[in-house]
């Protein structure tokens, strides 16, 4: 049996292979290299790159290569003339005309964009124009700088510290007159008197937590339904919410729901529908599980929104508005059963909650939010924000009711022949008047 030839051993200890990392660099200090020591990593990688070869089998067929793939290319260009023709372009005049038409359509709250994703809305949106100072119209550039400059000193808003201070005071006074708030602390007058501080119960629905719940509902909703009280629609309307949706949430839809229309005459309901429909779609509604009004119309509108947003699996409808306007009652009416807690007093709903109406429509109940304005305590009480049982003297707000309601309406409602004489006689019997 023939003996195997043993591999020669490198007795000298010097590596013979040119790609060995332990082989010393022959060039000593040439070109900023390793300078006689071990080879650098860049040199080793470059030498390994020279060695890359495809691996073959015994027949010479390539099995694997570093820069090749076994999969054959299957990309195929569609033989369509549009790929090899001119590109579809649009000029600035056509784009400006389309932008004007789009703005006219978007200003109409009863119109929607069907194929919103296929339009380059980023090019069509007219961004808010910032106030620019037309400096060149007031004074040309050549008159201010250059050899023909006529201006000796820059034109400033204030020449000295006193004029700057006076301008700041005037600006502060104008701001306070425009955005005066009852919550701002006022200094005492010279006589030592100051305004009476409101009770905390008149600030219900204005906390940071309640506003956080409102914005959660708005962010989660595709359609926002603002529930209004038919007895005071303009008083329970939130212009801040409408402005927020129009500026920051243009893709969301807003609908007015005139609830409690059974408490006002039919002619008043028609008038409010005619007035509110000029701004947003408005529906009349009476919340009741057994005997409701407007339920079919509201369901039809919600189904239309669901079909409009068919790219989504389901849409969410948020109900927002003042406390005690009937948001939870509307949801119970749509579900035909009690799914939300309701009460004849404001503040029953504490947090937002999801309610399933159909497979494609979800309802969101929101706590009542009171929007900060200049309403008096009587206005807040008449809107139903404050519980009447918590008032120290509820009789002091009767005067405003008598001023708003006509005499004949009170006589018809309470069956009083002579309004003043009857009320005085009743008060005298119970000893309320002294």
KOLGURO-859403 format. One record per residue: residue number from 1; residue in one letter; x, y, z of N, C-alpha, C in turn. Coordinates in steps of 0.2 Angstrom, whole numbers. Each point is the difference from the previous one (the first is absolute). Last residue first. Layout:
N
PT     n   res     n.X     n.Y     n.Z    ca.X    ca.Y    ca.Z     c.X     c.Y     c.Z
PT   NUM     A       X       Y       Z       X       Y       Z       X       Y       Z
...
This chain:
434
PT     n   res     n.X     n.Y     n.Z    ca.X    ca.Y    ca.Z     c.X     c.Y     c.Z
PT   434     X    -462     446     251      -1       4       7      -2       7      -2
PT   433     X      -1     -26     -13       1       7       0      -1       3       7
PT   432     X      -2     -23      -3       6       1      -3       2       8      -1
PT   431     X     -20     -15      10       5       5       4       6       1      -3
PT   430     X     -20     -12      -9       6      -4       3       4       4       4
PT   429     X     -18      10     -10      -3      -5       3       6      -4       4
PT   428     X       5      18     -15      -3       2       7      -2      -6       4
PT   427     X       7      -4     -22       5       2       4      -2       2       7
PT   426     X     -17      -3     -16       4      -7       1       6       1       5
PT   425     X     -11      19      -9      -5      -3       5       3      -7       2
PT   424     X      11      12     -16       1       4       6      -4      -4       5
PT   423     X      -1      -8     -22       6      -1       3       1       3       7
PT   422     X     -20       5     -13       0      -7       2       7      -2       4
PT   421     X      -3      22     -10      -4      -1       6       0      -7       3
PT   420     X      12       5     -20       3       3       6      -4      -1       6
PT   419     X      -8      -9     -21       7      -3       2       2       3       7
PT   418     X     -25      -6      -8       4       6       0       7      -2       3
PT   417     X     -12     -18      -6      -4       5      -3       4       6       0
PT   416     X      10     -25       0      -1       6       4      -4       5      -4
PT   415     X      11     -23      -5      -8       1       1      -1       5       5
PT   414     X      22      -8      -9      -2      -1       7      -8       1       2
PT   413     X       9       3     -23       4      -6       3      -3      -2       7
PT   412     X      -8      20     -11      -2      -7      -4       3      -6       3
PT   411     X       7      21       8      -7      -1       2      -3      -6      -3
PT   410     X      22       7      -6       0      -3       7      -8      -1       2
PT   409     X       4      10     -21       2      -7       0       0      -3       7
PT   408     X      -6      22      -3      -5      -4      -3       2      -7       0
PT   407     X      16      17       6      -5      -1       5      -6      -5      -2
PT   406     X      26      -2     -10      -6       5       0      -5      -2       5
PT   405     X      27      -5       2      -7      -3      -2      -5       5       0
PT   404     X      22       6       7       1      -3      -7      -7      -3      -2
PT   403     X       2      11      21       2       5      -5       0      -3      -7
PT   402     X      -4     -13      19      -6       4      -1       1       5      -6
PT   401     X      18     -13       8      -5      -5      -3      -6       4      -2
PT   400     X      16      11      13       3      -1      -7      -5      -4      -4
PT   399     X      -5       3      23       0       6      -4       2      -1      -7
PT   398     X       3     -17      16      -6       0      -3      -1       6      -4
PT   397     X      19      -6      14       1      -1      -7      -7       0      -3
PT   396     X       3       1      23       3       6      -2       1       0      -8
PT   395     X      -8     -18      15      -5       5      -2       3       6      -4
PT   394     X      12     -19      10      -2      -1      -7      -5       5      -2
PT   393     X      19      -2      19      -6       3      -1      -2       0      -7
PT   392     X      18     -13       8      -2       3       6      -7       3       0
PT   391     X       9     -21     -16      -1       8       0      -2       2       7
PT   390     X       2     -23      -8       6       3       3       0       7       0
PT   389     X     -17     -13     -11       0      -2       7       6       3       4
PT   388     X      -3       2     -24      -4       5       4       0      -2       7
PT   387     X      20      -5     -17      -5      -4       3      -4       5       4
PT   386     X      14       7     -22       1       0       8      -7      -4       2
PT   385     X       3       4     -23       6      -2       2       1      -2       7
PT   384     X     -19       9     -14       0      -7       3       7      -2       2
PT   383     X      -9      21     -10       3      -4      -5       0      -7       3
PT   382     X      -6      18      14      -5      -1      -5       2      -5      -6
PT   381     X      16       7      17      -6      -4       3      -5      -2      -5
PT   380     X      17      15      -7       3      -7       1      -5      -5       3
PT   379     X      -5      23      -3       0      -3      -7       3      -8       1
PT   378     X      -1      14      19      -6      -1      -2       0      -4      -6
PT   377     X      20       9       8      -2      -6       4      -7      -2      -2
PT   376     X      13      12     -20      -1       1       8      -3      -6       3
PT   375     X      17       2     -22      -7      -2       2      -1       2       8
PT   374     X      19       1     -19      -2       6       5      -7      -1       3
PT   373     X      17     -21      -8      -3       6      -3      -2       5       5
PT   372     X      11     -27      -5       1       7       4      -3       6      -4
PT   371     X      -9     -26       0       5       4      -4       0       7       3
PT   370     X      -7     -26       9      -2       7       0       5       5      -3
PT   369     X      -7     -28      -2       5       5       0      -3       7       0
PT   368     X      -7     -28       5      -2       7      -2       6       5       2
PT   367     X       5     -26      -6      -2       4       5      -2       7      -2
PT   366     X      -1     -21     -17       5       4       3      -4       4       6
PT   365     X      -2     -24     -18      -3       5       5       5       4       4
PT   364     X      -2     -14     -25       5       2       6      -4       5       4
PT   363     X      -5     -21     -20      -2       6       3       5       1       6
PT   362     X       1     -15     -24       1       0       7      -2       7       2
PT   361     X      -3     -16     -23      -1       6       3       1      -1       8
PT   360     X       1     -18     -16       4       5      -4      -1       7       4
PT   359     X     -11     -20       7       7      -2      -1       4       5      -3
PT   358     X     -20       9      14       1      -5      -5       7      -2       0
PT   357     X      -5      13      19      -6       0      -4      -1      -5      -5
PT   356     X      16       3      23      -1      -3      -6      -7       1      -3
PT   355     X      16      15      18      -6      -3      -1      -1      -3      -7
PT   354     X      19      12      19      -1      -2      -7      -7      -5       1
PT   353     X       9      22      16      -1      -7       0      -2      -2      -8
PT   352     X      11      21      19      -3      -2      -6       0      -8      -1
PT   351     X      -3      13      24       5      -1      -5      -3      -2      -6
PT   350     X     -14       8      17       6       2       3       6      -1      -6
PT   349     X     -29       3       2       6      -3      -4       6       3       2
PT   348     X     -18      10      10      -1      -7       2       6      -4      -4
PT   347     X      -6      25       1       6      -3       3      -1      -8       1
PT   346     X     -22      16       1       6       0      -4       6      -3       3
PT   345     X     -26      -7       3       4       5       2       7       0      -4
PT   344     X     -19     -16      -2      -3       7      -2       5       5       3
PT   343     X       9     -24      -9      -3       3       6      -3       7      -2
PT   342     X      13     -26     -10      -3       7      -1      -4       2       7
PT   341     X      19     -19     -12      -3       2       6      -3       7      -1
PT   340     X       3     -19     -19       4       5       3      -4       3       6
PT   339     X      -9     -17     -14       7      -2       0       5       5       4
PT   338     X     -28      -8      -5       5       4       5       7      -3       0
PT   337     X     -17      -2     -22       1      -2       7       5       4       4
PT   336     X      -5       3     -24      -6      -3       2       0      -3       7
PT   335     X      17      12     -14       1      -7       2      -6      -3       2
PT   334     X       0      23      -5       3      -4      -6       1      -7       1
PT   333     X      -7      14      18      -5       0      -5       2      -4      -6
PT   332     X      16       4      17      -5      -5       2      -6      -1      -5
PT   331     X      16      17      -4       3      -6      -1      -5      -6       2
PT   330     X      -7      22       5       0      -1      -7       3      -7      -2
PT   329     X       1       8      22      -7      -2      -2       0      -2      -7
PT   328     X      20       9       9      -1      -7       2      -7      -3      -2
PT   327     X       4      23      -4       5      -4      -4      -1      -7       1
PT   326     X     -12      21       9      -3      -6      -2       5      -4      -5
PT   325     X       2      21      13      -3       2      -6      -3      -7      -3
PT   324     X      14       5      21      -7      -1       1      -4       2      -7
PT   323     X      25       9       1      -3      -5       4      -8       0       0
PT   322     X      13       8     -22      -1       2       7      -2      -6       4
PT   321     X      12      -8     -21      -4       5       1       0       2       7
PT   320     X       6     -22     -19       2       5       4      -5       6       1
PT   319     X       5     -26     -11      -5       4       2       3       5       5
PT   318     X      10     -17     -21       1       3       7      -6       5       1
PT   317     X       7     -22     -16      -4       6       0       0       2       7
PT   316     X      15     -17     -18      -2       1       7      -4       7       0
PT   315     X       5     -22     -18       0       7       1      -2       1       7
PT   314     X      11     -22     -15      -6       3       4       2       7       1
PT   313     X      13     -12     -14      -4      -6       2      -6       3       4
PT   312     X      12      14     -20       1      -2       7      -5      -5       2
PT   311     X       0      10     -21       7      -3       0       1      -2       7
PT   310     X     -21      11      -7       1      -7      -1       7      -3       1
PT   309     X     -13      22       4       6      -2       2       1      -7       0
PT   308     X     -20       9      -7       4       5      -3       8      -2       2
PT   307     X     -19     -12       9       2      -2      -7       5       5      -3
PT   306     X      -7       4      22       3      -6       0       2      -2      -8
PT   305     X     -13      19       4       7       1       2       4      -6       0
PT   304     X     -23      -2      -4       3       3      -6       8       2       2
PT   303     X     -13      -9      17       1      -5      -5       3       3      -6
PT   302     X      -7      15      17       6      -4       2       2      -6      -5
PT   301     X     -20      13      -4       6       4      -1       6      -4       2
PT   300     X     -20     -10       4       1       0      -7       6       4      -1
PT   299     X      -8      -1      22       3      -6      -2       2       0      -8
PT   298     X     -12      18       9       7       0       2       4      -7      -2
PT   297     X     -23       3      -5       4       5      -4       7       0       2
PT   296     X     -16     -14      12       1      -2      -7       5       4      -4
PT   295     X      -7       7      22       4      -5       0       2      -3      -7
PT   294     X     -16      18       7       6       2      -3       5      -6       0
PT   293     X     -17       0      19      -1       4      -6       6       2      -3
PT   292     X     -12     -19      19       5       5      -2      -2       3      -7
PT   291     X      -9     -17      20      -3       5      -4       5       5      -2
PT   290     X       8     -18      13      -7      -3      -2      -3       5      -6
PT   289     X      21       5      11       1      -7      -2      -7      -2      -3
PT   288     X       9      26      -1      -4      -5       4       0      -7      -2
PT   287     X       8      27      -7       3      -6       3      -5      -3       4
PT   286     X      -1      16     -21      -3       0       6       2      -7       3
PT   285     X       8      19     -21       0      -7       3      -4       1       7
PT   284     X       9      12     -26      -4       1       6      -1      -7       3
PT   283     X      21      10     -16      -6      -4       1      -4       1       6
PT   282     X      20      11     -18      -3       1       6      -6      -5       0
PT   281     X      25       8     -14      -6      -4       0      -3      -1       7
PT   280     X      13      22      -4       2      -7       0      -7      -4       0
PT   279     X       0      24      -4       7      -1       2       2      -7      -1
PT   278     X     -22       8      -4       5       4      -4       7      -1       1
PT   277     X     -18     -10      13       2      -4      -6       4       4      -5
PT   276     X     -10       9      20       6      -4       1       3      -4      -6
PT   275     X     -21      13      -1       6       5       2       6      -4       1
PT   274     X     -20     -12      -5       1       5      -5       6       4       1
PT   273     X      -8     -13      18       3      -5      -6       2       5      -6
PT   272     X     -12      11      17       7      -2       2       4      -5      -5
PT   271     X     -23       6      -3       4       6      -1       7      -2       2
PT   270     X     -16     -17       3       1       1      -7       5       6      -1
PT   269     X      -7      -4      22       4      -5      -3       2       1      -7
PT   268     X     -16      13      10       6       2       2       6      -5      -2
PT   267     X     -23      -4      -5       2       5      -4       7       3       2
PT   266     X     -11     -17      12       3      -3      -6       2       6      -4
PT   265     X       1       2      27      -5       0      -6       3      -3      -6
PT   264     X      12      -7      23      -1       6      -4      -6      -1      -5
PT   263     X       9     -18      13      -1       5       5      -2       7      -3
PT   262     X       7     -20     -12      -7      -1       2      -2       6       6
PT   261     X      22      -4     -10      -4       5      -4      -8      -1       2
PT   260     X      23      -9       8      -5       3       4      -5       4      -4
PT   259     X      23      -2     -12      -3      -5       5      -5       4       4
PT   258     X      15       2     -23      -5       4       4      -4      -4       4
PT   257     X      25      -2     -13      -6      -4       2      -4       4       5
PT   256     X      21       3     -20      -4       2       6      -6      -4       1
PT   255     X      25      -5     -12      -7       0       0      -3       2       6
PT   254     X      26      -3     -14      -4       3       6      -8       0      -2
PT   253     X      25     -14      -8      -6       3      -2      -4       2       6
PT   252     X      28      -3      -8      -6      -2       5      -6       4      -2
PT   251     X      21       3     -10      -2      -6      -2      -6      -3       4
PT   250     X      13      21       5      -5       1      -6      -3      -7      -3
PT   249     X      13      10      22      -3      -7      -2      -5       1      -6
PT   248     X      12      19       9       5      -5       2      -3      -7      -2
PT   247     X     -12      21      -4       7       1      -1       4      -6       0
PT   246     X     -24      -1       4       1       3      -7       8       1      -1
PT   245     X      -7      -8      21      -1      -5      -5       1       3      -7
PT   244     X       1      15      18       5      -5       1       0      -6      -5
PT   243     X     -17      17       2       6       3      -3       6      -5       0
PT   242     X     -21      -7      10       0       1      -7       6       3      -3
PT   241     X      -1      -1      23       1      -7      -3      -1       0      -7
PT   240     X      -3      20      11       7      -2       1       1      -7      -3
PT   239     X     -22      10       2       4       2      -6       7      -2       0
PT   238     X     -23     -10      12       7       1       1       4       2      -6
PT   237     X     -27       0      11       4      -1      -6       7       2       2
PT   236     X     -20       2      13       3      -6       1       5      -2      -6
PT   235     X     -13      20       0       3       1       7       4      -7       1
PT   234     X     -14       2     -19       6       5      -1       4       0       6
PT   233     X     -21     -12       0       6      -3      -4       6       4      -1
PT   232     X     -21      -3      17       5       5      -1       6      -3      -5
PT   231     X     -20     -13       3      -3       6       4       5       6      -1
PT   230     X       5     -22      -8      -4       4      -5      -3       6       4
PT   229     X      24     -12       3      -6       0       4      -5       5      -4
PT   228     X      21     -15     -10      -2       6       2      -7       0       4
PT   227     X      23     -16      -9      -7       0       2      -1       7       3
PT   226     X      18     -10     -18      -1       5       5      -7       0       2
PT   225     X      16     -18     -13      -6       2       1      -1       5       6
PT   224     X      20     -11     -18      -1       3       7      -7       3       0
PT   223     X      16     -20     -14      -6       5       0      -1       2       7
PT   222     X      18     -13      -2       0       2      -7      -6       5      -2
PT   221     X      15      -6      24      -7       0      -4       2       2      -7
PT   220     X      16       0      19      -2      -7      -1      -6       0      -5
PT   219     X       9      20       8       5      -3      -3      -2      -7      -3
PT   218     X     -15      13      14       1       3      -7       5      -4      -4
PT   217     X      -3      -6      22      -6      -2      -4       1       3      -7
PT   216     X      16       6      16       0      -8      -1      -5      -2      -5
PT   215     X      -1      22       8       5      -1      -5       1      -7      -2
PT   214     X     -14       5      18      -3       2      -6       5      -1      -6
PT   213     X       7      -5      22      -5      -5      -2      -3       2      -7
PT   212     X      14      15      11       4      -5      -2      -4      -6      -3
PT   211     X     -10      18      11       2       2      -7       4      -5      -3
PT   210     X      -7      -3      22      -5      -1      -5       2       2      -7
PT   209     X      16       2      17      -2      -7      -1      -6      -1      -5
PT   208     X       7      22       8       5      -3      -5      -2      -7      -1
PT   207     X     -20      15       8       6      -2       2       5      -3      -5
PT   206     X     -24      10       0       6       4      -3       7      -3       2
PT   205     X     -23      -7       8       1      -2      -7       5       4      -4
PT   204     X     -10      11      22       0      -7      -2       1      -1      -8
PT   203     X      -1      21      15       6      -2      -5       0      -7      -1
PT   202     X     -16      10      15      -1       4      -6       6      -2      -5
PT   201     X       1      -7      22      -5      -4      -3      -2       3      -7
PT   200     X      15      10      16       3      -5      -4      -5      -4      -4
PT   199     X      -5      26       7       0      -7       4       3      -5      -5
PT   198     X       7      26      -3      -6      -5      -1       1      -6       4
PT   197     X       8      26       8       2      -6      -4      -5      -5      -1
PT   196     X      -2      27       2      -1      -6       3       2      -6      -4
PT   195     X      11      25      -2      -5      -4      -2      -1      -6       4
PT   194     X      10      22      12       2      -5      -6      -6      -4      -2
PT   193     X       9      24      16      -5      -5      -2       2      -4      -6
PT   192     X      11      19      12       1      -6       3      -5      -6      -2
PT   191     X       4      23      -9      -5       0       6       1      -6       4
PT   190     X      12       3     -20       2       5       5      -4       0       6
PT   189     X       1     -23     -14      -1       7      -2       2       5       6
PT   188     X      11     -25      -6      -6       4       4       0       7      -2
PT   187     X       8     -19     -18       3       3       6      -6       4       4
PT   186     X      -2     -23     -14       0       7      -1       2       3       6
PT   185     X       3     -25     -13       0       4       6       0       7      -1
PT   184     X     -10     -18     -18       6       3       2      -1       4       6
PT   183     X     -17     -12     -10       4      -4       4       6       3       2
PT   182     X     -17       8     -15      -2       1       7       4      -4       5
PT   181     X       8      11     -24      -3      -6       3      -2       1       7
PT   180     X       7      13     -25      -1       1       7      -3      -6       2
PT   179     X      10       8     -22      -1      -7       3       0       0       7
PT   178     X      -1      20     -13      -2      -4      -5      -1      -7       3
PT   177     X       9      18      13      -7       2      -2      -3      -6      -5
PT   176     X      22      -2       7      -4      -1       6      -7       2      -2
PT   175     X      17       4     -16      -1      -7       1      -5      -1       6
PT   174     X       6      22      -4      -4      -2      -5      -1      -8       0
PT   173     X      14      10      16      -7       2       1      -4      -2      -6
PT   172     X      23      -4      -2      -3      -4       5      -7       2       2
PT   171     X      12      12     -16      -1      -7      -3      -3      -4       6
PT   170     X       7      22       6      -6       0      -5      -2      -7      -2
PT   169     X      20       2      12      -6       1       5      -7       0      -5
PT   168     X      21      -1     -11      -2      -6       4      -6       0       4
PT   167     X       8      20     -10      -2      -5      -5      -2      -7       3
PT   166     X      11      16      13      -7       2      -1      -3      -4      -5
PT   165     X      22      -4       5      -4      -2       5      -7       2      -1
PT   164     X      16       7     -16      -1      -7       0      -4      -3       6
PT   163     X       6      23      -1      -5      -2      -5      -1      -7      -1
PT   162     X      16       7      16      -7       2       2      -5      -1      -5
PT   161     X      23      -5      -5      -3      -5       5      -7       2       2
PT   160     X       9       9     -24       3       0       7      -4      -5       4
PT   159     X      -6       2     -23       7       4       0       3      -1       7
PT   158     X     -18     -17     -13       1       5       5       7       3       0
PT   157     X      -7     -14     -17      -6       1       2       0       5       6
PT   156     X      18       2     -19      -1      -5       5      -7       2       2
PT   155     X      18       4     -21      -7       2       2      -2      -5       5
PT   154     X      26       7      -6      -5      -4      -1      -7       2       3
PT   153     X      19      17     -10      -1      -4       6      -6      -5      -1
PT   152     X       7      15     -17       6       1       4       0      -5       6
PT   151     X     -10       0     -27      -2      -1       7       6       0       5
PT   150     X       0       1     -24      -2       7       2      -2      -1       8
PT   149     X      16     -14     -21      -4       0       6      -2       7       3
PT   148     X      14      -9     -20      -6       5      -1      -5       0       6
PT   147     X      19     -15      -1       3       7      -1      -5       5      -1
PT   146     X      -7     -22      14       4       1      -6       2       7      -1
PT   145     X     -22      -7      14       6      -3       0       4       2      -7
PT   144     X     -22       8       5       2      -2       7       7      -2       0
PT   143     X     -12       6     -20       0       6       4       2      -1       7
PT   142     X      -1     -17     -17       5       4      -1       0       6       4
PT   141     X     -17     -16       2       6      -3       2       6       5      -1
PT   140     X     -26       9       2       4      -4      -4       7      -2       3
PT   139     X     -24       6      12       7       3      -1       4      -5      -4
PT   138     X     -23      -4       3       1       6       4       6       4      -1
PT   137     X      -4     -21     -10      -5       5      -3       0       6       4
PT   136     X      14     -18       6       2       3      -6      -5       5      -3
PT   135     X      -5     -12      20       5       5       1       2       3      -7
PT   134     X     -20     -14      10       2       2      -7       5       6       1
PT   133     X      -7     -21      17       1       7       0       3       2      -7
PT   132     X     -16     -21       8       6       2      -3       0       7       0
PT   131     X     -14     -22      11       0       8      -1       7       2      -2
PT   130     X      -9     -25      -5       3       4       5       0       7      -2
PT   129     X     -16     -20      -9       5       5      -2       2       4       6
PT   128     X      -9     -26      -2      -2       6       3       6       5      -2
PT   127     X      -5     -20     -17       3       1       7      -2       7       2
PT   126     X     -11     -17     -18       2       7       1       2       2       7
PT   125     X      -1     -24     -15      -2       4       6       3       7       0
PT   124     X       5     -17     -17      -7       4      -1      -1       4       6
PT   123     X      18     -16      -1       1       6      -5      -6       4      -1
PT   122     X      -1     -18      15       6       4       2       1       6      -5
PT   121     X     -16     -17      -5      -2       5       4       5       5       3
PT   120     X      -4     -18     -20       6       3       3      -2       6       4
PT   119     X     -15     -22      -6       1       7      -2       6       3       4
PT   118     X     -10     -22       2       3       0      -6       1       7      -3
PT   117     X     -10      -6      22       7      -3      -1       3       1      -7
PT   116     X     -23       6       5       5       5       3       7      -3      -1
PT   115     X     -24      -4     -10       6      -3      -1       6       4       2
PT   114     X     -23       8       4       0      -8       0       6      -3      -1
PT   113     X      -8      23      12       5      -2      -5      -1      -8       0
PT   112     X     -20      18       8       6      -4       2       4      -2      -6
PT   111     X     -21      19       9       3      -4      -6       6      -3       3
PT   110     X     -15      14      12      -4      -5      -2       3      -4      -5
PT   109     X       9      20      10       0      -5       5      -4      -6      -2
PT   108     X      14      19     -14      -7      -2       1       1      -6       4
PT   107     X      20      10      -6      -4       5       4      -7      -3       1
PT   106     X      14     -12     -14       2      -1       7      -4       5       4
PT   105     X      -2       2     -23      -3      -6       2       1      -1       7
PT   104     X      11      18     -10      -7       1       0      -4      -6       3
PT   103     X      23      -2      -3      -1       4       6      -8       2       0
PT   102     X       8     -12     -19       0      -4       6      -1       4       6
PT   101     X       2      11     -20      -6      -4       0      -1      -4       6
PT   100     X      20      12      -3      -6       5       1      -7      -4       0
PT    99     X      20     -11      -6       1       1       7      -6       5       2
PT    98     X       2      -6     -23      -2      -6       4       0       2       8
PT    97     X       9      16     -15      -7      -1      -1      -3      -6       4
PT    96     X      23       3       0      -3       6       4      -8      -1      -1
PT    95     X      13     -15     -12       1      -1       7      -4       5       4
PT    94     X       2       3     -23      -4      -5       1       0      -2       8
PT    93     X      16      16      -7      -7       3      -1      -6      -6       2
PT    92     X      24      -6       0      -3       4       6      -6       3      -1
PT    91     X       5     -23     -13       3       6       1      -3       4       6
PT    90     X       4     -27      -5      -5       5       0       4       7       2
PT    89     X       5     -27     -11       2       5       4      -6       5       0
PT    88     X       8     -26      -7      -5       4       1       2       6       4
PT    87     X      17     -13     -17      -3       0       7      -6       5       1
PT    86     X       8     -14     -24       1       6       4      -3       0       7
PT    85     X       5     -23     -11      -2       6      -3       2       6       5
PT    84     X       3     -24       4       5       3      -5      -2       6      -3
PT    83     X     -14     -13      15       6       0       3       6       4      -4
PT    82     X     -22      -3      -8       0       5       5       7       0       4
PT    81     X      -7     -17     -16       3       6      -3       1       6       5
PT    80     X       1     -27       6      -5       6      -1       3       6      -2
PT    79     X       7     -25       7       0       3      -7      -5       5      -1
PT    78     X      12      -8      24      -6      -1      -4       0       4      -7
PT    77     X      21     -11      14      -3       6      -1      -7      -1      -4
PT    76     X      14     -17      17      -2       1      -6      -4       7      -1
PT    75     X      16     -18      17      -3       7      -1      -1       1      -7
PT    74     X      11     -19      12      -7      -1      -3      -3       7      -1
PT    73     X      26     -13       4      -4       6       0      -7      -1      -4
PT    72     X      13     -20      13       0       3      -6      -4       7       0
PT    71     X      13     -14      21      -6       2      -3       1       4      -7
PT    70     X      18      -6      14      -2      -6      -4      -7       1      -3
PT    69     X      20      19       5      -6      -4       3      -2      -5      -4
PT    68     X      24      15       5      -5      -2      -5      -5      -4       4
PT    67     X      21       9       8      -3       6      -3      -5      -3      -5
PT    66     X      14     -15      13      -2       5       4      -5       6      -2
PT    65     X      -1     -26      -8       5       5      -1      -2       6       5
PT    64     X      -4     -29      -6      -2       6       4       6       6      -2
PT    63     X      -2     -21     -13      -5      -1       6      -2       6       4
PT    62     X       9      -7     -27       1       5       6      -6      -2       5
PT    61     X      12     -18     -17      -6       5       1       1       4       6
PT    60     X      16     -18      -8       1       7      -2      -6       5       1
PT    59     X       3     -24       5      -1       1      -7       1       7      -2
PT    58     X       2      -7      23       5      -4      -4      -1       1      -7
PT    57     X      -9      20      14       0      -7       2       5      -3      -5
PT    56     X       1      26       9      -2      -5      -5       0      -7       3
PT    55     X       1      28       9       1      -7       1      -3      -4      -5
PT    54     X      10      26      -3      -6      -5       1       2      -7       1
PT    53     X      16      21       8      -2      -4      -6      -6      -4       1
PT    52     X      18      19      13      -7      -2      -1      -1      -3      -7
PT    51     X      20      11       9       0      -8       0      -7      -2      -1
PT    50     X       7      23       1       3      -3      -5      -2      -7      -1
PT    49     X      -7      12      19      -4       1      -6       3      -3      -6
PT    48     X      12       0      20      -5      -5       0      -5       1      -6
PT    47     X      17      16       4       3      -7      -2      -5      -5      -1
PT    46     X      -6      21       9       1       0      -7       3      -6      -3
PT    45     X      -4       1      23      -6       0      -3       1       1      -8
PT    44     X      19       2      14      -3      -7       0      -6      -1      -3
PT    43     X       9      22       2       4      -4      -5      -2      -7       0
PT    42     X     -10      15      16      -2       1      -7       4      -4      -5
PT    41     X       5      -2      23      -6      -3      -2      -3       1      -7
PT    40     X      27       1       5      -6       3       3      -6      -3      -3
PT    39     X      24     -12       6      -4       3      -6      -6       3       3
PT    38     X      22      -3      15      -5      -4      -3      -4       4      -5
PT    37     X      23      11       4      -4      -4       4      -5      -5      -3
PT    36     X      14      17     -11       4      -5       2      -4      -5       5
PT    35     X     -11      20      -8       7       2       1       4      -6       3
PT    34     X     -24       5      -8       2      -2       7       7       1       2
PT    33     X      -7      16     -18      -3      -6       1       2      -2       7
PT    32     X       5      20     -14      -4       1       6      -3      -7       2
PT    31     X      16       4     -19      -7       2      -1      -4       0       6
PT    30     X      21     -13       5      -1       3      -7      -8       2      -1
PT    29     X      14     -12      19      -1       8       0      -2       3      -6
PT    28     X       8     -23      -3       1       3       7      -1       7      -1
PT    27     X      -8     -23     -14       2       7      -1       0       3       7
PT    26     X      -6     -22      -1       7       0      -3       2       8       0
PT    25     X     -17     -13      17       0       5      -5       7       1      -3
PT    24     X      -8     -23      13       2       7       1       0       4      -6
PT    23     X     -17     -20       7       6       1      -4       2       7       1
PT    22     X     -19     -10       9       6       0       5       6       1      -4
PT    21     X     -22      -3     -10       0       6       3       6       1       5
PT    20     X      -2     -13     -24       0      -2       7       0       7       4
PT    19     X       0      -4     -24      -6       2       3       0      -1       7
PT    18     X      18      -8     -14       0       8      -1      -7       3       3
PT    17     X      14     -23       8      -5       2      -5      -1       8       0
PT    16     X      17     -12      13       1       0      -7      -5       3      -4
PT    15     X      10       3      27      -6      -2      -4       2       1      -8
PT    14     X      18      -6      20      -2       6      -4      -6      -3      -4
PT    13     X      14     -14      14      -5       4       3      -3       6      -3
PT    12     X      17     -19      -5       2       7       1      -5       4       4
PT    11     X      -4     -22      -8       4       0       6       2       7       1
PT    10     X     -21     -12     -12       4       6      -1       4       1       7
PT     9     X      -9     -23     -12      -1       5       6       5       5      -1
PT     8     X     -12     -19     -17       6       3       2      -2       6       5
PT     7     X     -14     -23      -5       0       7      -2       6       4       4
PT     6     X      -2     -27      -6      -1       5       5       1       7      -3
PT     5     X      -8     -24     -12       5       5       0      -1       6       5
PT     4     X      -8     -26       1      -2       6      -2       6       5       1
PT     3     X       3     -27      -5      -1       5       5      -2       7      -3
PT     2     X      -5     -26     -10       4       6       0      -1       5       5
PT     1     X      -2     -27       0      -4       6       0       4       6       0
